[in-house]
Amino acid sequence: MTANFSDMLSEHGFKRLSESEKWLIEEGGKYFVVRNSSSIIAFTVPKKDFKGFRICASHSDSPSFKIKENPEIKSNSYVRLNVEKYGGMLMNPWFDRPLSVAGRVFVRKDGGDAKIVPPEQKLVNIDKNLLMIPNLAIHMNREANDGHKINVQQEICPVFSSDENSTLAKTIADACSVKTDDILSCDLFLYCRDEPRIWGNEGEFISSPKLDDLECAFASTLSLVCASEKDFSGGDFVCVNCVFDNEEVGSGTFQGAASTFLADVLKRINLALKKSDEDFYTELASSFMVSADNAHAVHPNFADCADPVNRPKLNGGIVIKFNAAQKYTTDAYTSAMFKEVCKKAGVPFQIFTNNSNIAGGSTLGNISQTQVSVPCVDIGLAQWAMHSPYESAGKKDLAYLVEALKVFFAA
């Protein structure tokens, strides 16, 4: 995903920066930087002195299963793969679906006998129906429909091959056109191969893997690109779009929202434009952030799980999320500001609050505030089956978010 966003930004005139090199930034420029191949921050600089930052943050990861080291489990004439949970997912929908493997591989680079050189990274996607996690037939588990606690180590081991000599390393090496012995290490995950679909009597719904949170990540990146192609010479803000990794496991990583990535980028922008530390703190005081992560729609079969009044629906507009325990950052001020953005963009909005008897999840807004403290609103797009490998949402809502964020970045 980060590689796709990098290509998209490059195609629209954004220049790639490296954290390991000095940054040369000009007024009117467009730039992006990637950390650890999985988080990306893009930004545009106005053609005059700026007041602060307009920031949108989303995340790139989704709940899945990570493949362990030495993954092959050989038994009963089959090869299965050893996996572990990444994030909090609905596990039952992973059964009986076509799956495959994607991620990154680090390959040995020969530096000669005198030195050790950093390995070469290769992105890999085995673009075929490679795996399946078969369910146990109802005849052998008569209580399957009465509630069944899944034993991850036993039951979530996808079938890979009927040839006990097959290895995942060989498959990955072939896909990367390298020797198996040259693969040093991998970060590989299962992903669902079901194709995205538009459905419903009026074609009003969309279903796809990873709607949470690639809907928001795509919408925010596209919005920044669109805003950057207009004349923003009169803009008062550096516009910043962040897509962080590891939100689903707490964000506490080198490239997560709890890292210094965003703070480092903002400080380096300030430094490259020869502004002072005092300037930086006044800029932060004039800044605003949108934390964009999908929200729960009222489920038609489980309507009692929703709040009795604030009941987001698919295609009902952008969801503004509140939580008294500050799982979301939204307060009266930041909500009012974003409502004005929606009004100017001509798009609807709706409100989400949890049913008071049901604890909700959290997102990256309040986590990022530990590093960059600015007023923040938590928003998202309404969806069903969050954290399933195949989720559903409203077709209109994505366009609503693009329009609102274009206004946010351009204002």
GILIN-V750979 format. One record per pair of residues at least 12 apart in sequence whose ideal C-beta (glycine too) atoms are under 8 Angstrom apart, sorted by the first residue. I is the first residue (numbers start at 1). J is the second residue. If there is no record, write none. Layout:
i:I j:J
i:I j:J
//
This chain:
i:1 j:60
i:1 j:214
i:1 j:217
i:1 j:243
i:2 j:34
i:2 j:37
i:2 j:38
i:2 j:39
i:2 j:40
i:2 j:60
i:2 j:243
i:2 j:245
i:3 j:37
i:3 j:123
i:5 j:40
i:5 j:42
i:5 j:217
i:5 j:221
i:5 j:243
i:6 j:32
i:6 j:34
i:6 j:40
i:8 j:221
i:8 j:222
i:8 j:225
i:9 j:30
i:9 j:32
i:9 j:42
i:9 j:221
i:9 j:225
i:12 j:30
i:12 j:225
i:12 j:228
i:12 j:229
i:13 j:30
i:13 j:228
i:14 j:30
i:14 j:31
i:14 j:32
i:14 j:42
i:14 j:225
i:14 j:228
i:15 j:29
i:15 j:30
i:15 j:31
i:15 j:32
i:16 j:31
i:16 j:32
i:16 j:33
i:16 j:34
i:17 j:31
i:17 j:32
i:17 j:33
i:18 j:33
i:19 j:33
i:19 j:35
i:19 j:264
i:23 j:268
i:23 j:269
i:23 j:271
i:23 j:272
i:24 j:272
i:25 j:45
i:25 j:269
i:25 j:272
i:25 j:273
i:26 j:45
i:27 j:45
i:27 j:46
i:27 j:47
i:27 j:48
i:27 j:273
i:28 j:45
i:28 j:46
i:28 j:47
i:28 j:233
i:29 j:44
i:29 j:45
i:30 j:42
i:30 j:43
i:30 j:44
i:30 j:45
i:30 j:228
i:31 j:43
i:31 j:44
i:31 j:45
i:33 j:265
i:35 j:254
i:35 j:255
i:35 j:259
i:35 j:261
i:36 j:245
i:36 j:254
i:36 j:255
i:37 j:104
i:37 j:121
i:37 j:123
i:38 j:60
i:38 j:61
i:38 j:245
i:38 j:246
i:38 j:255
i:39 j:60
i:39 j:242
i:39 j:243
i:39 j:244
i:39 j:245
i:39 j:255
i:39 j:256
i:39 j:261
i:40 j:60
i:40 j:242
i:40 j:243
i:41 j:240
i:41 j:241
i:41 j:242
i:41 j:243
i:41 j:261
i:41 j:262
i:41 j:265
i:42 j:221
i:42 j:224
i:42 j:240
i:42 j:241
i:43 j:238
i:43 j:239
i:43 j:240
i:43 j:241
i:43 j:265
i:43 j:269
i:44 j:224
i:44 j:227
i:44 j:228
i:44 j:232
i:44 j:235
i:44 j:238
i:44 j:239
i:44 j:409
i:45 j:238
i:45 j:269
i:45 j:273
i:46 j:232
i:46 j:233
i:46 j:234
i:46 j:235
i:46 j:236
i:46 j:237
i:46 j:238
i:47 j:232
i:47 j:233
i:47 j:234
i:47 j:235
i:48 j:233
i:48 j:234
i:50 j:235
i:50 j:236
i:50 j:237
i:50 j:238
i:50 j:283
i:51 j:236
i:51 j:237
i:51 j:283
i:51 j:286
i:52 j:236
i:52 j:237
i:52 j:238
i:52 j:282
i:52 j:283
i:52 j:284
i:52 j:285
i:52 j:286
i:52 j:287
i:52 j:288
i:53 j:237
i:53 j:238
i:53 j:239
i:53 j:240
i:53 j:266
i:53 j:283
i:53 j:284
i:53 j:287
i:53 j:288
i:53 j:374
i:54 j:237
i:54 j:238
i:54 j:239
i:54 j:240
i:54 j:287
i:54 j:288
i:54 j:408
i:54 j:409
i:54 j:411
i:55 j:240
i:55 j:241
i:55 j:242
i:55 j:262
i:55 j:287
i:55 j:288
i:55 j:289
i:55 j:290
i:55 j:372
i:55 j:374
i:56 j:220
i:56 j:223
i:56 j:224
i:56 j:240
i:56 j:241
i:56 j:242
i:56 j:289
i:56 j:290
i:56 j:292
i:56 j:405
i:56 j:408
i:56 j:409
i:57 j:242
i:57 j:243
i:57 j:244
i:57 j:257
i:57 j:262
i:57 j:289
i:57 j:290
i:57 j:291
i:57 j:292
i:57 j:364
i:57 j:365
i:57 j:368
i:58 j:213
i:58 j:216
i:58 j:217
i:58 j:220
i:58 j:242
i:58 j:243
i:58 j:244
i:58 j:291
i:58 j:292
i:58 j:293
i:58 j:364
i:59 j:213
i:59 j:217
i:59 j:243
i:59 j:244
i:59 j:245
i:59 j:246
i:59 j:247
i:59 j:248
i:59 j:251
i:59 j:257
i:59 j:293
i:59 j:363
i:59 j:364
i:60 j:213
i:60 j:214
i:60 j:217
i:60 j:243
i:60 j:244
i:60 j:245
i:61 j:86
i:61 j:87
i:61 j:245
i:61 j:246
i:61 j:247
i:61 j:248
i:61 j:249
i:62 j:87
i:62 j:209
i:62 j:210
i:62 j:212
i:62 j:213
i:62 j:214
i:62 j:248
i:62 j:387
i:63 j:85
i:63 j:86
i:63 j:87
i:63 j:88
i:63 j:89
i:63 j:248
i:63 j:387
i:64 j:86
i:64 j:87
i:64 j:89
i:64 j:189
i:64 j:190
i:64 j:191
i:64 j:389
i:65 j:83
i:65 j:84
i:65 j:85
i:65 j:86
i:65 j:94
i:65 j:156
i:65 j:189
i:65 j:190
i:66 j:83
i:66 j:84
i:66 j:85
i:66 j:86
i:66 j:187
i:66 j:188
i:66 j:189
i:67 j:81
i:67 j:82
i:67 j:83
i:67 j:101
i:67 j:103
i:67 j:168
i:67 j:186
i:67 j:188
i:67 j:189
i:67 j:190
i:68 j:82
i:68 j:83
i:68 j:84
i:70 j:82
i:71 j:83
i:71 j:168
i:72 j:160
i:72 j:166
i:72 j:167
i:72 j:168
i:73 j:157
i:74 j:164
i:77 j:162
i:77 j:164
i:78 j:159
i:78 j:160
i:78 j:161
i:78 j:162
i:78 j:164
i:79 j:159
i:79 j:160
i:79 j:161
i:79 j:162
i:79 j:163
i:79 j:164
i:79 j:166
i:79 j:167
i:80 j:157
i:80 j:158
i:80 j:159
i:80 j:160
i:81 j:131
i:81 j:157
i:81 j:158
i:81 j:160
i:81 j:168
i:82 j:157
i:83 j:152
i:83 j:156
i:83 j:157
i:83 j:158
i:83 j:190
i:84 j:152
i:85 j:152
i:85 j:156
i:86 j:189
i:86 j:248
i:86 j:249
i:87 j:248
i:87 j:249
i:87 j:387
i:88 j:248
i:88 j:387
i:89 j:387
i:89 j:388
i:89 j:389
i:90 j:385
i:90 j:387
i:90 j:388
i:90 j:389
i:91 j:150
i:91 j:152
i:91 j:156
i:92 j:150
i:93 j:385
i:93 j:388
i:93 j:389
i:93 j:390
i:94 j:133
i:94 j:156
i:94 j:190
i:94 j:192
i:94 j:389
i:95 j:133
i:95 j:134
i:95 j:135
i:96 j:132
i:96 j:133
i:96 j:134
i:96 j:135
i:97 j:132
i:97 j:133
i:97 j:192
i:97 j:193
i:97 j:194
i:97 j:389
i:97 j:390
i:98 j:129
i:98 j:131
i:98 j:132
i:98 j:192
i:98 j:193
i:98 j:194
i:99 j:129
i:99 j:130
i:99 j:131
i:99 j:132
i:99 j:133
i:99 j:158
i:99 j:190
i:99 j:191
i:99 j:192
i:99 j:193
i:100 j:125
i:100 j:126
i:100 j:127
i:100 j:128
i:100 j:129
i:100 j:130
i:100 j:131
i:100 j:190
i:100 j:191
i:100 j:193
i:101 j:124
i:101 j:125
i:101 j:126
i:101 j:130
i:101 j:131
i:101 j:168
i:101 j:172
i:101 j:188
i:101 j:189
i:101 j:190
i:101 j:191
i:102 j:123
i:102 j:124
i:102 j:125
i:102 j:126
i:102 j:188
i:102 j:189
i:102 j:191
i:103 j:123
i:103 j:124
i:103 j:186
i:103 j:187
i:103 j:188
i:103 j:189
i:104 j:121
i:104 j:122
i:104 j:123
i:104 j:124
i:104 j:186
i:104 j:187
i:104 j:188
i:105 j:121
i:105 j:122
i:105 j:123
i:105 j:124
i:105 j:172
i:105 j:176
i:105 j:178
i:105 j:183
i:105 j:185
i:105 j:186
i:105 j:188
i:106 j:119
i:106 j:120
i:106 j:121
i:106 j:122
i:106 j:183
i:106 j:184
i:106 j:185
i:106 j:186
i:107 j:119
i:107 j:120
i:107 j:121
i:107 j:122
i:107 j:176
i:107 j:178
i:107 j:182
i:107 j:183
i:107 j:184
i:108 j:120
i:108 j:182
i:108 j:183
i:108 j:184
i:119 j:184
i:119 j:185
i:122 j:176
i:122 j:178
i:124 j:172
i:124 j:175
i:124 j:176
i:124 j:188
i:125 j:175
i:126 j:171
i:126 j:172
i:126 j:175
i:129 j:193
i:130 j:160
i:130 j:171
i:131 j:158
i:131 j:159
i:131 j:160
i:131 j:190
i:132 j:158
i:132 j:159
i:133 j:155
i:133 j:156
i:133 j:157
i:133 j:158
i:133 j:159
i:134 j:159
i:136 j:155
i:158 j:190
i:167 j:180
i:168 j:188
i:169 j:183
i:172 j:186
i:172 j:188
i:191 j:209
i:191 j:210
i:191 j:389
i:192 j:209
i:192 j:389
i:192 j:390
i:194 j:209
i:194 j:389
i:194 j:390
i:196 j:208
i:196 j:209
i:198 j:395
i:203 j:395
i:204 j:314
i:204 j:315
i:204 j:394
i:204 j:395
i:204 j:396
i:205 j:314
i:205 j:392
i:205 j:393
i:205 j:394
i:205 j:395
i:206 j:392
i:206 j:393
i:206 j:394
i:206 j:395
i:206 j:398
i:207 j:390
i:207 j:391
i:207 j:392
i:207 j:393
i:208 j:390
i:208 j:391
i:209 j:389
i:209 j:390
i:209 j:391
i:210 j:391
i:211 j:294
i:211 j:381
i:211 j:383
i:211 j:391
i:211 j:392
i:211 j:393
i:212 j:293
i:212 j:294
i:212 j:383
i:212 j:386
i:212 j:387
i:212 j:391
i:213 j:247
i:213 j:292
i:213 j:293
i:213 j:294
i:213 j:380
i:215 j:294
i:215 j:381
i:215 j:383
i:215 j:393
i:215 j:397
i:215 j:398
i:215 j:401
i:216 j:292
i:216 j:293
i:216 j:294
i:216 j:380
i:216 j:381
i:216 j:401
i:217 j:243
i:217 j:292
i:218 j:398
i:219 j:292
i:219 j:381
i:219 j:398
i:219 j:401
i:219 j:402
i:219 j:405
i:220 j:241
i:220 j:243
i:220 j:290
i:220 j:292
i:220 j:401
i:220 j:405
i:221 j:241
i:221 j:243
i:222 j:402
i:223 j:241
i:223 j:401
i:223 j:402
i:223 j:405
i:223 j:406
i:223 j:408
i:223 j:409
i:224 j:239
i:224 j:241
i:224 j:405
i:224 j:409
i:226 j:402
i:226 j:406
i:227 j:239
i:227 j:406
i:227 j:409
i:227 j:410
i:228 j:409
i:230 j:410
i:232 j:410
i:235 j:410
i:237 j:287
i:238 j:266
i:238 j:269
i:239 j:409
i:240 j:262
i:240 j:265
i:240 j:266
i:241 j:409
i:242 j:257
i:242 j:261
i:242 j:262
i:242 j:368
i:244 j:256
i:244 j:257
i:244 j:261
i:244 j:364
i:244 j:368
i:247 j:293
i:247 j:363
i:247 j:364
i:247 j:367
i:250 j:367
i:251 j:364
i:251 j:367
i:251 j:368
i:256 j:364
i:256 j:367
i:257 j:364
i:257 j:367
i:257 j:368
i:257 j:371
i:258 j:367
i:258 j:368
i:258 j:370
i:258 j:371
i:259 j:371
i:260 j:371
i:262 j:368
i:262 j:371
i:262 j:372
i:263 j:371
i:263 j:372
i:266 j:280
i:266 j:283
i:266 j:284
i:266 j:372
i:267 j:280
i:270 j:283
i:284 j:372
i:284 j:373
i:284 j:374
i:287 j:374
i:287 j:375
i:288 j:334
i:288 j:337
i:288 j:374
i:288 j:375
i:288 j:376
i:289 j:329
i:289 j:365
i:289 j:368
i:289 j:372
i:289 j:374
i:289 j:375
i:289 j:376
i:289 j:377
i:290 j:338
i:290 j:376
i:290 j:377
i:290 j:379
i:290 j:405
i:290 j:408
i:291 j:328
i:291 j:329
i:291 j:363
i:291 j:364
i:291 j:365
i:291 j:368
i:291 j:376
i:291 j:377
i:291 j:378
i:291 j:379
i:292 j:379
i:292 j:380
i:292 j:401
i:292 j:405
i:293 j:363
i:293 j:364
i:293 j:365
i:293 j:378
i:293 j:380
i:294 j:380
i:294 j:381
i:294 j:382
i:294 j:383
i:294 j:386
i:294 j:393
i:295 j:312
i:295 j:319
i:295 j:321
i:295 j:352
i:295 j:379
i:295 j:380
i:295 j:381
i:295 j:382
i:295 j:383
i:296 j:312
i:296 j:352
i:296 j:360
i:296 j:382
i:296 j:383
i:296 j:386
i:297 j:312
i:297 j:313
i:297 j:314
i:297 j:316
i:297 j:382
i:297 j:383
i:297 j:384
i:297 j:393
i:297 j:394
i:298 j:311
i:298 j:312
i:298 j:313
i:299 j:384
i:304 j:355
i:305 j:355
i:305 j:358
i:306 j:355
i:307 j:352
i:307 j:353
i:307 j:354
i:307 j:355
i:307 j:356
i:308 j:355
i:309 j:353
i:310 j:322
i:310 j:350
i:310 j:351
i:310 j:352
i:310 j:353
i:312 j:350
i:312 j:351
i:312 j:352
i:312 j:382
i:313 j:350
i:313 j:382
i:313 j:394
i:314 j:382
i:314 j:383
i:314 j:384
i:314 j:392
i:314 j:393
i:314 j:394
i:314 j:397
i:315 j:394
i:315 j:395
i:315 j:396
i:315 j:397
i:316 j:348
i:316 j:350
i:316 j:382
i:316 j:394
i:316 j:397
i:317 j:342
i:317 j:347
i:317 j:348
i:317 j:349
i:317 j:350
i:317 j:397
i:317 j:400
i:318 j:342
i:318 j:347
i:318 j:348
i:318 j:349
i:318 j:350
i:318 j:379
i:318 j:380
i:318 j:381
i:318 j:397
i:318 j:400
i:318 j:401
i:318 j:404
i:319 j:349
i:319 j:350
i:319 j:351
i:319 j:352
i:319 j:379
i:319 j:380
i:319 j:381
i:319 j:382
i:320 j:335
i:320 j:338
i:320 j:339
i:320 j:349
i:320 j:350
i:320 j:351
i:320 j:352
i:320 j:377
i:320 j:378
i:320 j:379
i:321 j:351
i:321 j:352
i:321 j:353
i:321 j:363
i:321 j:378
i:321 j:379
i:321 j:380
i:322 j:335
i:322 j:351
i:322 j:352
i:322 j:353
i:323 j:353
i:323 j:354
i:323 j:360
i:326 j:366
i:327 j:360
i:327 j:361
i:327 j:362
i:327 j:363
i:327 j:366
i:328 j:362
i:328 j:363
i:328 j:365
i:328 j:366
i:328 j:378
i:329 j:365
i:329 j:366
i:329 j:369
i:329 j:376
i:329 j:377
i:329 j:378
i:330 j:376
i:330 j:377
i:330 j:378
i:330 j:379
i:333 j:375
i:334 j:375
i:334 j:376
i:334 j:377
i:335 j:377
i:337 j:375
i:337 j:377
i:338 j:377
i:338 j:379
i:338 j:404
i:341 j:404
i:341 j:407
i:341 j:408
i:341 j:411
i:342 j:404
i:344 j:407
i:344 j:411
i:345 j:400
i:345 j:403
i:345 j:404
i:345 j:406
i:345 j:407
i:346 j:403
i:347 j:400
i:347 j:401
i:347 j:403
i:347 j:404
i:348 j:400
i:350 j:382
i:352 j:380
i:352 j:382
i:363 j:378
i:363 j:380
i:365 j:377
i:365 j:378
i:379 j:401
i:381 j:393
i:381 j:394
i:381 j:397
i:381 j:398
i:381 j:401
i:382 j:394
i:382 j:397
//
